[in-house]
Amino acid sequence: MALVTGGSRGIGAATAVRLAGRGADVAFTYVRDKDAADDVVRRVEALGRRALALRADSADERETVAAVERTAERLGSPDILVNNAAVGLLGPLDGFSPADVDRVLAVGVRGAFLASQAAARRMGPGGRIITIGTCMTQRVPGPGGTLYATAKSALVGLTKALARELGGRGITANLVHPGPIDTDMNPADGPFAEGQTALTALGRFGTADEVASMVAYLAGPEASYVTGAEFSVDGGHAA
């Protein structure tokens, strides 16, 4: 079974549904939008799999660990963890407050670390930890991304260290870097879309399903010899 953090919309929701389509029962966390979470539950259950929506803030240590424990109690120990929850805060360097820094790092870095730690305690051989990064760890094309790129770049080190730490137990850890993806947070027809599109080699935004397909590959048996690796789903943003 799979646990996806931040799974009520965008890449997280697409991943939850894609993993259900591959035969996994799916738990996922969300913070605010219960209606969106309920919709993901319905989509997973329509595929014949069990679904569990957990209200949990990845910035909160207790809620992060409790989400793993509640998943194990209700659906069984997780075989797959997808660290997707993040805060996409962009802006000028001087505009970030210490509270902004703390929030972005707490959700995107500490939350991913603690979820991985808690899930790894319960995983057996064949376990998968897949973390969602960003194309901005490989190329920051302009100003405004200092805090976001900092947080996401930390996940490179986390992933490589997890691969070494857990490889002897048959657990893999990998990182997926999305480029500009059409979601409600960054729509393909939004005010910043034209500039982002121009930065890709394919000249378009990607879809959440295209990212989810890479996650599903890494979660499956075909990727059993893949660990500590980074995969770009970015339309050539970093080319």
Contacts in CASP RR format, 6 or more apart in sequence:
PFRMAT RR
TARGET T0000
AUTHOR 0000-0000-0000
METHOD contacts of the structure
MODEL  1
MALVTGGSRGIGAATAVRLAGRGADVAFTYVRDKDAADDVVRRVEALGRR
ALALRADSADERETVAAVERTAERLGSPDILVNNAAVGLLGPLDGFSPAD
VDRVLAVGVRGAFLASQAAARRMGPGGRIITIGTCMTQRVPGPGGTLYAT
AKSALVGLTKALARELGGRGITANLVHPGPIDTDMNPADGPFAEGQTALT
ALGRFGTADEVASMVAYLAGPEASYVTGAEFSVDGGHAA
1 24 0 8 1.000
1 25 0 8 1.000
1 26 0 8 1.000
1 27 0 8 1.000
1 50 0 8 1.000
1 71 0 8 1.000
1 75 0 8 1.000
1 76 0 8 1.000
1 77 0 8 1.000
1 78 0 8 1.000
1 79 0 8 1.000
1 80 0 8 1.000
2 16 0 8 1.000
2 19 0 8 1.000
2 24 0 8 1.000
2 25 0 8 1.000
2 26 0 8 1.000
2 27 0 8 1.000
2 78 0 8 1.000
2 79 0 8 1.000
2 80 0 8 1.000
2 81 0 8 1.000
2 82 0 8 1.000
2 219 0 8 1.000
3 26 0 8 1.000
3 27 0 8 1.000
3 28 0 8 1.000
3 29 0 8 1.000
3 67 0 8 1.000
3 68 0 8 1.000
3 71 0 8 1.000
3 78 0 8 1.000
3 80 0 8 1.000
3 81 0 8 1.000
3 82 0 8 1.000
3 115 0 8 1.000
3 119 0 8 1.000
4 12 0 8 1.000
4 15 0 8 1.000
4 16 0 8 1.000
4 19 0 8 1.000
4 26 0 8 1.000
4 27 0 8 1.000
4 28 0 8 1.000
4 29 0 8 1.000
4 82 0 8 1.000
4 84 0 8 1.000
5 28 0 8 1.000
5 29 0 8 1.000
5 56 0 8 1.000
5 58 0 8 1.000
5 64 0 8 1.000
5 67 0 8 1.000
5 81 0 8 1.000
5 82 0 8 1.000
5 83 0 8 1.000
5 84 0 8 1.000
5 85 0 8 1.000
5 111 0 8 1.000
5 112 0 8 1.000
5 115 0 8 1.000
6 12 0 8 1.000
6 28 0 8 1.000
6 29 0 8 1.000
6 30 0 8 1.000
6 31 0 8 1.000
6 58 0 8 1.000
6 84 0 8 1.000
6 85 0 8 1.000
7 13 0 8 1.000
7 15 0 8 1.000
7 16 0 8 1.000
7 28 0 8 1.000
7 29 0 8 1.000
7 30 0 8 1.000
7 37 0 8 1.000
7 40 0 8 1.000
7 84 0 8 1.000
7 85 0 8 1.000
8 28 0 8 1.000
8 30 0 8 1.000
8 33 0 8 1.000
8 36 0 8 1.000
8 37 0 8 1.000
8 40 0 8 1.000
8 53 0 8 1.000
9 33 0 8 1.000
9 36 0 8 1.000
9 183 0 8 1.000
9 184 0 8 1.000
10 181 0 8 1.000
10 183 0 8 1.000
10 184 0 8 1.000
10 185 0 8 1.000
10 208 0 8 1.000
11 84 0 8 1.000
11 132 0 8 1.000
11 178 0 8 1.000
11 181 0 8 1.000
11 183 0 8 1.000
11 208 0 8 1.000
11 211 0 8 1.000
11 212 0 8 1.000
12 28 0 8 1.000
12 82 0 8 1.000
12 84 0 8 1.000
12 132 0 8 1.000
12 208 0 8 1.000
12 212 0 8 1.000
13 28 0 8 1.000
13 36 0 8 1.000
13 40 0 8 1.000
13 43 0 8 1.000
13 208 0 8 1.000
14 207 0 8 1.000
14 208 0 8 1.000
14 209 0 8 1.000
14 211 0 8 1.000
14 212 0 8 1.000
15 82 0 8 1.000
15 84 0 8 1.000
15 208 0 8 1.000
15 211 0 8 1.000
15 212 0 8 1.000
15 215 0 8 1.000
15 216 0 8 1.000
16 26 0 8 1.000
16 28 0 8 1.000
16 40 0 8 1.000
16 43 0 8 1.000
16 44 0 8 1.000
16 51 0 8 1.000
17 40 0 8 1.000
17 43 0 8 1.000
17 44 0 8 1.000
17 47 0 8 1.000
17 212 0 8 1.000
18 209 0 8 1.000
18 212 0 8 1.000
18 213 0 8 1.000
18 215 0 8 1.000
18 216 0 8 1.000
19 26 0 8 1.000
19 80 0 8 1.000
19 82 0 8 1.000
19 212 0 8 1.000
19 215 0 8 1.000
19 216 0 8 1.000
19 219 0 8 1.000
20 26 0 8 1.000
20 43 0 8 1.000
20 44 0 8 1.000
20 47 0 8 1.000
20 48 0 8 1.000
20 49 0 8 1.000
20 51 0 8 1.000
21 47 0 8 1.000
21 49 0 8 1.000
22 216 0 8 1.000
22 219 0 8 1.000
22 220 0 8 1.000
23 47 0 8 1.000
23 49 0 8 1.000
24 49 0 8 1.000
24 79 0 8 1.000
24 80 0 8 1.000
24 219 0 8 1.000
25 49 0 8 1.000
25 50 0 8 1.000
25 51 0 8 1.000
25 52 0 8 1.000
25 75 0 8 1.000
25 76 0 8 1.000
26 44 0 8 1.000
26 49 0 8 1.000
26 50 0 8 1.000
26 51 0 8 1.000
26 52 0 8 1.000
27 51 0 8 1.000
27 52 0 8 1.000
27 53 0 8 1.000
27 54 0 8 1.000
27 67 0 8 1.000
27 70 0 8 1.000
27 71 0 8 1.000
27 74 0 8 1.000
27 75 0 8 1.000
27 78 0 8 1.000
28 37 0 8 1.000
28 40 0 8 1.000
28 51 0 8 1.000
28 52 0 8 1.000
28 53 0 8 1.000
28 54 0 8 1.000
29 53 0 8 1.000
29 54 0 8 1.000
29 55 0 8 1.000
29 56 0 8 1.000
29 58 0 8 1.000
29 67 0 8 1.000
29 85 0 8 1.000
30 36 0 8 1.000
30 37 0 8 1.000
30 53 0 8 1.000
30 54 0 8 1.000
30 55 0 8 1.000
30 56 0 8 1.000
31 55 0 8 1.000
31 56 0 8 1.000
31 57 0 8 1.000
34 53 0 8 1.000
34 55 0 8 1.000
37 53 0 8 1.000
37 55 0 8 1.000
38 53 0 8 1.000
40 51 0 8 1.000
40 53 0 8 1.000
41 51 0 8 1.000
41 52 0 8 1.000
41 53 0 8 1.000
44 50 0 8 1.000
44 51 0 8 1.000
45 51 0 8 1.000
50 75 0 8 1.000
52 70 0 8 1.000
52 71 0 8 1.000
52 74 0 8 1.000
52 75 0 8 1.000
54 67 0 8 1.000
54 70 0 8 1.000
54 71 0 8 1.000
56 63 0 8 1.000
56 64 0 8 1.000
56 66 0 8 1.000
56 67 0 8 1.000
57 63 0 8 1.000
57 64 0 8 1.000
57 107 0 8 1.000
58 64 0 8 1.000
58 85 0 8 1.000
58 106 0 8 1.000
58 107 0 8 1.000
58 108 0 8 1.000
58 111 0 8 1.000
58 112 0 8 1.000
58 115 0 8 1.000
59 103 0 8 1.000
59 106 0 8 1.000
59 107 0 8 1.000
59 110 0 8 1.000
59 111 0 8 1.000
61 110 0 8 1.000
61 111 0 8 1.000
61 114 0 8 1.000
64 111 0 8 1.000
64 114 0 8 1.000
64 115 0 8 1.000
64 118 0 8 1.000
65 114 0 8 1.000
65 115 0 8 1.000
65 118 0 8 1.000
67 115 0 8 1.000
68 78 0 8 1.000
68 81 0 8 1.000
68 115 0 8 1.000
68 118 0 8 1.000
68 119 0 8 1.000
68 122 0 8 1.000
69 118 0 8 1.000
71 78 0 8 1.000
72 78 0 8 1.000
72 122 0 8 1.000
77 122 0 8 1.000
77 123 0 8 1.000
77 124 0 8 1.000
78 119 0 8 1.000
78 122 0 8 1.000
78 123 0 8 1.000
79 123 0 8 1.000
79 124 0 8 1.000
79 126 0 8 1.000
79 127 0 8 1.000
79 128 0 8 1.000
80 127 0 8 1.000
80 128 0 8 1.000
80 129 0 8 1.000
80 130 0 8 1.000
80 219 0 8 1.000
81 115 0 8 1.000
81 116 0 8 1.000
81 119 0 8 1.000
81 123 0 8 1.000
81 128 0 8 1.000
81 129 0 8 1.000
81 130 0 8 1.000
82 130 0 8 1.000
82 131 0 8 1.000
82 132 0 8 1.000
82 215 0 8 1.000
82 219 0 8 1.000
83 108 0 8 1.000
83 111 0 8 1.000
83 112 0 8 1.000
83 115 0 8 1.000
83 116 0 8 1.000
83 129 0 8 1.000
83 130 0 8 1.000
83 131 0 8 1.000
83 132 0 8 1.000
83 155 0 8 1.000
84 131 0 8 1.000
84 132 0 8 1.000
85 107 0 8 1.000
85 108 0 8 1.000
85 111 0 8 1.000
85 112 0 8 1.000
86 104 0 8 1.000
86 107 0 8 1.000
86 108 0 8 1.000
86 132 0 8 1.000
86 133 0 8 1.000
86 151 0 8 1.000
86 152 0 8 1.000
87 103 0 8 1.000
87 104 0 8 1.000
87 107 0 8 1.000
87 108 0 8 1.000
87 151 0 8 1.000
88 104 0 8 1.000
88 148 0 8 1.000
88 185 0 8 1.000
89 96 0 8 1.000
89 100 0 8 1.000
89 103 0 8 1.000
89 104 0 8 1.000
89 147 0 8 1.000
89 148 0 8 1.000
90 144 0 8 1.000
90 145 0 8 1.000
90 147 0 8 1.000
90 148 0 8 1.000
91 143 0 8 1.000
91 144 0 8 1.000
91 145 0 8 1.000
91 146 0 8 1.000
91 147 0 8 1.000
92 143 0 8 1.000
92 144 0 8 1.000
93 143 0 8 1.000
93 144 0 8 1.000
93 146 0 8 1.000
96 146 0 8 1.000
96 147 0 8 1.000
100 147 0 8 1.000
101 147 0 8 1.000
104 147 0 8 1.000
104 148 0 8 1.000
104 151 0 8 1.000
105 150 0 8 1.000
105 151 0 8 1.000
105 154 0 8 1.000
108 151 0 8 1.000
108 152 0 8 1.000
108 155 0 8 1.000
109 151 0 8 1.000
109 154 0 8 1.000
109 155 0 8 1.000
109 158 0 8 1.000
112 131 0 8 1.000
112 155 0 8 1.000
112 158 0 8 1.000
113 158 0 8 1.000
116 129 0 8 1.000
116 131 0 8 1.000
116 158 0 8 1.000
116 162 0 8 1.000
116 173 0 8 1.000
119 129 0 8 1.000
120 129 0 8 1.000
120 162 0 8 1.000
120 165 0 8 1.000
120 166 0 8 1.000
120 171 0 8 1.000
123 166 0 8 1.000
123 169 0 8 1.000
123 171 0 8 1.000
124 169 0 8 1.000
124 170 0 8 1.000
124 171 0 8 1.000
125 169 0 8 1.000
125 170 0 8 1.000
125 171 0 8 1.000
126 170 0 8 1.000
126 171 0 8 1.000
126 172 0 8 1.000
126 224 0 8 1.000
127 170 0 8 1.000
127 171 0 8 1.000
127 172 0 8 1.000
128 171 0 8 1.000
128 172 0 8 1.000
128 173 0 8 1.000
128 174 0 8 1.000
128 218 0 8 1.000
128 219 0 8 1.000
128 220 0 8 1.000
128 223 0 8 1.000
129 159 0 8 1.000
129 162 0 8 1.000
129 166 0 8 1.000
129 171 0 8 1.000
129 172 0 8 1.000
129 173 0 8 1.000
129 174 0 8 1.000
130 173 0 8 1.000
130 174 0 8 1.000
130 175 0 8 1.000
130 176 0 8 1.000
130 215 0 8 1.000
130 218 0 8 1.000
130 219 0 8 1.000
131 155 0 8 1.000
131 158 0 8 1.000
131 159 0 8 1.000
131 173 0 8 1.000
131 174 0 8 1.000
131 175 0 8 1.000
131 176 0 8 1.000
132 175 0 8 1.000
132 176 0 8 1.000
132 178 0 8 1.000
132 211 0 8 1.000
132 215 0 8 1.000
133 152 0 8 1.000
133 155 0 8 1.000
133 175 0 8 1.000
133 176 0 8 1.000
133 177 0 8 1.000
133 178 0 8 1.000
134 148 0 8 1.000
134 149 0 8 1.000
134 152 0 8 1.000
134 177 0 8 1.000
134 178 0 8 1.000
134 179 0 8 1.000
135 177 0 8 1.000
135 178 0 8 1.000
135 179 0 8 1.000
135 180 0 8 1.000
135 232 0 8 1.000
135 234 0 8 1.000
135 237 0 8 1.000
135 238 0 8 1.000
136 145 0 8 1.000
136 148 0 8 1.000
136 149 0 8 1.000
136 152 0 8 1.000
137 149 0 8 1.000
137 152 0 8 1.000
137 153 0 8 1.000
137 155 0 8 1.000
137 156 0 8 1.000
137 177 0 8 1.000
138 177 0 8 1.000
138 232 0 8 1.000
138 237 0 8 1.000
138 238 0 8 1.000
139 237 0 8 1.000
139 238 0 8 1.000
140 149 0 8 1.000
141 199 0 8 1.000
141 237 0 8 1.000
155 175 0 8 1.000
156 175 0 8 1.000
156 230 0 8 1.000
159 173 0 8 1.000
159 174 0 8 1.000
159 175 0 8 1.000
159 228 0 8 1.000
159 230 0 8 1.000
160 173 0 8 1.000
160 228 0 8 1.000
162 173 0 8 1.000
162 228 0 8 1.000
163 172 0 8 1.000
163 173 0 8 1.000
163 174 0 8 1.000
163 227 0 8 1.000
163 228 0 8 1.000
166 172 0 8 1.000
166 173 0 8 1.000
167 227 0 8 1.000
172 218 0 8 1.000
172 223 0 8 1.000
172 224 0 8 1.000
172 226 0 8 1.000
172 227 0 8 1.000
172 228 0 8 1.000
173 227 0 8 1.000
173 228 0 8 1.000
174 218 0 8 1.000
174 223 0 8 1.000
174 226 0 8 1.000
174 227 0 8 1.000
174 228 0 8 1.000
174 229 0 8 1.000
174 230 0 8 1.000
174 231 0 8 1.000
175 228 0 8 1.000
175 229 0 8 1.000
175 230 0 8 1.000
175 231 0 8 1.000
176 211 0 8 1.000
176 214 0 8 1.000
176 215 0 8 1.000
176 218 0 8 1.000
176 230 0 8 1.000
176 231 0 8 1.000
176 233 0 8 1.000
177 230 0 8 1.000
177 231 0 8 1.000
177 232 0 8 1.000
177 233 0 8 1.000
177 234 0 8 1.000
177 238 0 8 1.000
178 206 0 8 1.000
178 211 0 8 1.000
178 233 0 8 1.000
178 234 0 8 1.000
179 200 0 8 1.000
179 206 0 8 1.000
179 232 0 8 1.000
179 233 0 8 1.000
179 234 0 8 1.000
179 235 0 8 1.000
179 237 0 8 1.000
180 186 0 8 1.000
180 188 0 8 1.000
180 193 0 8 1.000
180 196 0 8 1.000
180 197 0 8 1.000
180 199 0 8 1.000
180 200 0 8 1.000
180 205 0 8 1.000
180 206 0 8 1.000
180 234 0 8 1.000
180 237 0 8 1.000
181 205 0 8 1.000
181 206 0 8 1.000
181 207 0 8 1.000
181 208 0 8 1.000
181 210 0 8 1.000
181 211 0 8 1.000
182 188 0 8 1.000
182 205 0 8 1.000
182 206 0 8 1.000
182 207 0 8 1.000
182 208 0 8 1.000
183 208 0 8 1.000
186 192 0 8 1.000
186 193 0 8 1.000
186 196 0 8 1.000
187 193 0 8 1.000
188 197 0 8 1.000
188 204 0 8 1.000
188 205 0 8 1.000
188 206 0 8 1.000
193 205 0 8 1.000
196 205 0 8 1.000
197 203 0 8 1.000
197 204 0 8 1.000
197 205 0 8 1.000
199 237 0 8 1.000
200 234 0 8 1.000
200 235 0 8 1.000
200 236 0 8 1.000
200 237 0 8 1.000
201 235 0 8 1.000
201 236 0 8 1.000
201 237 0 8 1.000
201 239 0 8 1.000
202 235 0 8 1.000
202 236 0 8 1.000
203 235 0 8 1.000
204 235 0 8 1.000
206 233 0 8 1.000
206 235 0 8 1.000
210 233 0 8 1.000
211 233 0 8 1.000
214 231 0 8 1.000
214 233 0 8 1.000
217 223 0 8 1.000
218 226 0 8 1.000
218 231 0 8 1.000
232 238 0 8 1.000
END
